[in-house]
């Protein structure tokens, strides 16, 4: 167990199982300082952050300009919570989001991505008067009951059943399956990510999202686009839909909107849809919460948007993303246990598993597949951690290593990560070395009593 008191407190009062899992391989660290793309643990070790809060830390940790703006705000004595009149900072933030997402110029503010997804579901039901929702297999939209009802991960849904009724799963990228459900059910919304993030960084087939939008319009449903992870520059454009040739009916933002310092999310739609859902005296107050649109979070989001503009971070993210994707593609070409290197912008993935090379891949592909799904991704993340790089597999696809550094990451930091991934994977061109090293580590951890770090 780490000497840091947070470990025992966290295990006792927050999530005991999580702390135990961190001790299985000895992954545990207590991070106590962060700046830019760098983290430090309580023992003074330095790490390059290629997880970035699952895409929330687009500006880098503790951006100096953002910290200064918050310091100024806290000295202004501005009211943080106002519910009997238009909050000044919320109005300013909504206007800035509307300018960037036109024609989606009406904004509903909330605190988390799951809340913003729930807002989209409520909006679609109120607009269409239809209860049905379509979502994609392997999608991830959050863990509140409504968002979980449209998350395509059976393991996460099962303990909380029954969830919302009339929710229907279709394969991501399958227009025929989508149209079958839309034509047979009273569907109010199709909730979809532009890229499946936690499902393994799965990119849509060309034209899929634009065609899905047309199907929804033809069948009377709204397309709710969940850009909680992809929005605000993560994929090389401000919003991922801008690279897809369409505009959704509802846009959901979160994570990076709060600059990694405050919880903030937003759901944007057109004035016409907003009016149908909430545009009367009887309906104006049917959505909101005490802290939605609080001044502190809005000021953070406003400064985040300005920093993205002033420092040209969307363009920088696109350029750094090309460097990361290209470097990994070249370095891992021909690796017998690397199925694919893919991504867009700084949302990049290395998929592990059997290929058409190597004896075991040909003779026992099922075993190679099982080891990749259960062990390989986490082992690669551990080895990277021990080389001073924080990364994780996709939470719903453990055979896919995700690399999502801040948009402020440097070329040298990109190159360091590429070199480290390639060097580690060069040690594992077949299963026996991997199984040997994993077995040794587990045995050592067992003998030591599963220590945290």
C-alpha positions, 0 to 999 in steps of 0.5 A: 500500500502506498504511503500516501494517506489518500490510498487508504482513505479512498479504499475505505470511503470511495471505491475499495475494488478500484484500489485493489485492481490498481494493485493487481499489476502494481499500477497504482500512483497518487498524482499530486501535481500537474502542468501542461501535459505533465503529471507528478506523483507524490514520490516526485516521479514525472509522467507525460499525460496521454490520457488527459482526463479521458479527453477533458484536459484539452488545454493541458493541466492548469493552463496559466491564462485560465488560472489567472482568469479564475483568480480575477473572477473570484475577486470580483464578488460576482454572484455565482448562483442566480435563479431570479433573472438572466445570469450574466455569464451564462448568457455570454457563454451561450452566445459564444457557443451559439456563434460557433455552432450556428444554426444550433443557437439555443443552449441548455447548460448543465454540469456533466456529459451524462446530464447533457445527454439526458437533456438531449433525450428530454428535448427529443421526446418533448419535440417529437412526442415519441418515446423511442430512442435508438443508440449504437452498440459499443457506444458510451453516453454516461452512467446516469439511468437515462444515459445508461439506457442508451449506452451499448455496453451490456455489462454496465447496464445489467445491474441496473435493469430495468432501464428506460423502455423503448430503447433500441440498439443498432450496429454503428455504421449500419444505415439499414439497421437504423432505418429498420428501427426508425420505420417500425418504431415511434422513435424520437431520437437517434443518439450517436457519437461521431467516433466511438471513443470508449468503444475503441476509437471506431471511425464512422464509414464515409457519409454515414452520419450525414445519411443517418441525419437524412433518415432521421428527418425522413422518419420524424426523429432527431439526431442527437450527437454526443460530442462530449469526448470529441468536441472542442478540437479533439478530432482536429476540428472544433466539432467532429461533425464539421468534418462529416458534412452535416449539422445535427439536430442536437449537439452535446458538449462536455468534458473539455468545456470546463477547461479541466477545472470546473464541471460544465456541459451544454446541449445545443439545438435550433430555436425551433426545436427549443421552442417546441420543447420549452418555449411556453410559460408552462414549459420554460422551467422543465429543465435545469438544476441548481448549479447549471449555468453557475458563473464560475463554470461559465467563466471557465468555459468562456476563457477555455473557448477564447484560449482555443481560438487565441492559441490556435489549438484546434489547428495545433491538435490536427497537426499533432494528431497527424504526427502521432498517427503517422508516427505510430503507423510507420513504427508499428507497420507489420507488427504481428499483434497490431491489428490497426492504428487509427484515429482523427486529430488527437484521438488515436488508437492502437488495436491489438490482436491476431493478424495474418502473421505468426504461427499462433495467429494462424493456429490459435487466433481465438486464444490470441484474441482473448489474451489481447482483450483481457490482458494486452492493453492493460499490460501495455498501459502499465509498461508505458506508466513505468516509462513515464507515460500515462495512457489507458485502453478504451474503457469498453475495448481493452484491446485498444490503447487510446492516446489522447494527449492535451491539444497543447502537447509538443512535437517532442512529447508526441515523438517520445510517446511513439518511441515508447509504444514502439519499443515496448511492443517490439518486445511482444511480437508473440504471446509467450513473452507477454504471458511470461512477463504478465505471469511473473508480475502477477506472481510477484504482486501476489507474494508482496500482498498486491501492493498498490504501486 
